[in-house]
């Protein structure tokens, strides 16, 4: 494991094994998987300590996603941004992931926020913090995702402060960015974003920002878990501006689209579903919408389970499945977030993932689930046969 340096240049791309070139890119949709980070389980840290990351395992997972033709959305909320991953660690993650993307030809877009600031902060400081992060991301050759800011939500007096702040940032961005609207179900501190708790009013402000700078907005990512609202919003986007769904409840229908258009994707659920999601989108590439739905529709039950309220703790289930699948050797999370979901919740996540055949090595997943259950004394309560099957 390679600990993150406090300062200094990023390390060269890691190579426990040779990076593999991605398969041919997806054609009909632009698809990003918002990827998790792998904690260093041997670091002597507390939940309040700076993040300790296993860089080799973290970057290996990104190579896994790229190998299936997916893009990686880096340093987003799936990576525990603002929930254990501080700006120092996020900046190092961005540097390393961007270098790895260059090495294998993968696509990467990185979150730009203001999490180096205390809350509350002045509007001028919010703008400066955004600028600092935007400069880093674009300097690394990655696409920028302008994330919603807790500090801006606290400092803004109304819609005009959002219009001014985002307008300033878009005017100075060197390449088109993705604007991210993260709803309060993912982060309660973002309640009232865009200047109003009324979503209709907030939508008007959001669209005003996009309409004023269409050449600087590659797309918008909508994470409100409201399919009808997303569809209505995407129909009003300027020509050429994409809608990236962040709706982990309705993604099959939104990506498939309708007679008026469709959504691209930037999703946390595509972390555990990466290979299956890529296979489904390749069906769309050939015009086979039926096969796309056949592949993705059955995954919605798992996604709704992982993202059930409190939705912001979905990361725990995502990392748990990554451990069961063998992408990491342990179930430890930055900030101790492995404790954020109950044993019954995680056991059900295993069952749903198993029934979807998400595990390349189902025996390993079953053995790890059994071990996990035993740590909690659950075999005494539920019975091993009931949980794993008689052959386990």
Buried (B, 14 or more C-beta within 10 A) or exposed (E): BBEBEEEEEBBEBBEEEEBEEBEEBBEBBBBBBBBBBBBBBEBEBEEEBBBBBBBBBBBBBBBBBBBBBBBBBBBBBBBBBBBBBBBBBBBBBBBBBBBBBBBBEBBBBBBBBBBBBEBEBEBEBBBBBBBBBBBBBBEBEBBBBBBBBBBBBBBBEEBEBBBBBBBEBBEEBEEBBBBBBBBBBBBEBBEBBBBBEEBEBBBBBBBBBBEBBBEBBBBBBBBBBBBEBBBEBBEEBEEEBBBBBBBBBBBBBBBBBEEEEBBBBBBBBBBBBBBBBBBBBBBBBEEBEEBBBEBBBBBBEBBBBBBBEEBBBBBBBBBBBBBBBEBBEBBBBBBBBBEBBEBEBBBBBBBBBBEBEBBEEBEEBBBBBBEBBEEBEBBEEBEBEEBBEEEE
